[in-house]
């Protein structure tokens, strides 16, 4: 039976072997396996495994890859061409990490030359909205931030 959270339905299997922290209103540290009320520093604790997730989804390449894959399945070369400035090595490393984290699936076709396609998983697709909101915020505030940086740089020469 699904839980209703903020007008969204989340299947009870979504949090496999975990307490549904949103329903209970508690946070959980999965490094120390305790509620954050009993975990020193919670997510601010250097050893908190939740920070690994934040590091992954906060990575600039992850944000761009999820953005491109939000439009559908892509081949490696399509991803590389769509994301300016990413090297093939970094793209490969990031895609492997996203696959390991369960955010992306990789499908290899037995063809010559080999064809490999990448697709967001359901979990990966759940990042589209938050990433779109951050992108929108960045686009709305870029001019202000650049102007502030210029003023700071002039004042601190």
PEFEN-V409600 format. One record per pair of residues at least 4 apart in sequence whose C-alpha atoms are under 6 Angstrom apart, sorted by sequence separation. I is the first residue (numbers start at 1). GAP is how many residues later the second one is. If there is no record, write none. Layout:
BEGIN
I&GAP  I&GAP
END
This chain:
BEGIN
4&4  21&4  29&4  41&4  51&4  54&4  61&4  62&4  66&4  74&4  99&4  120&4  128&4  138&4  4&5  21&5  29&5  43&5  98&5  99&5  120&5  3&6  21&6  28&6  29&6  36&6  98&6  99&6  109&6  2&7  3&7  28&7  29&7  108&7  2&8  27&8  28&8  108&8  2&9  27&9  107&9  2&10  107&10  106&11  106&12  105&13  105&14  104&15  104&16  31&17  103&17  104&17  31&18  103&18  103&20  103&21  75&41  75&42  74&43  74&44  73&45  73&46
END
